[in-house]
């Protein structure tokens, strides 16, 4: 039998995980049994206990209720340093950092991992017209920080499908778009990156109406993620992940091959000259 991983309760995240494990063991529950009570998987409980994944407030409340902790886990969660991501995006970003494979379909925007700084700044500002510049710059810095995984020794396989609308919708200035297209072409030449364009001529397809991300993590966990304005939904149930993965494969089959996609991106960039 494999010994449970040692926990480090010296940080708020570690202390939270330490107490979740202590209460779970005290209740005589396995990670899978606790996961069933809070509508997640055993591996997700394990990652929470080892601080590999930071719980959202809602998840902390669900754990507190399931383990009869009388509010202790919610209070501990309040000690965890807040990051710039909303709660619905936080777990996605944590999983992204551990991914060995990321597949995305985007219907309106360049994926965050591929955005230039000026593109993301224009995009964030458009969505937050009343926010202070400091807030916008904090979000820009956080998104740039996510991009460090592109140059890490364990960079994931990236497969991005862009709807043609992504190329036709201007974000920022013409210079911003030219630089963004040049970045797509540069990144698309990397051996671990595939970029395809889904042309308008493909017509109706399996991922109409939403973005879609499929991720495989370093411990073989497969998740799907869909997002719309102001919210996102992470899906871990195996049957649902398989359904979304099939949708992605069907979209990929309708998209242009890599070479033709690169030529379309180049043509869009040249059209801005």
RALIN-V625576 format. One record per run of one state. SS is the DSSP state (A for helix, B for strand, O for the rest). FROM is the first residue (numbers start at 1). TO is the last residue. If there is no record, write none. Layout:
BEGIN
SS | FROM | TO
SS | FROM | TO
END
This chain:
BEGIN
O | 1 | 11
A | 12 | 26
O | 27 | 30
A | 31 | 37
O | 38 | 41
A | 42 | 49
O | 50 | 56
A | 57 | 66
O | 67 | 71
A | 72 | 77
O | 78 | 86
A | 87 | 97
O | 98 | 98
B | 99 | 106
O | 107 | 111
A | 112 | 114
O | 115 | 116
A | 117 | 127
O | 128 | 132
A | 133 | 151
O | 152 | 156
B | 157 | 163
A | 164 | 168
O | 169 | 173
A | 174 | 188
O | 189 | 192
B | 193 | 198
O | 199 | 199
A | 200 | 202
O | 203 | 211
B | 212 | 217
O | 218 | 221
B | 222 | 228
O | 229 | 230
B | 231 | 235
O | 236 | 237
A | 238 | 254
O | 255 | 257
A | 258 | 270
O | 271 | 273
END
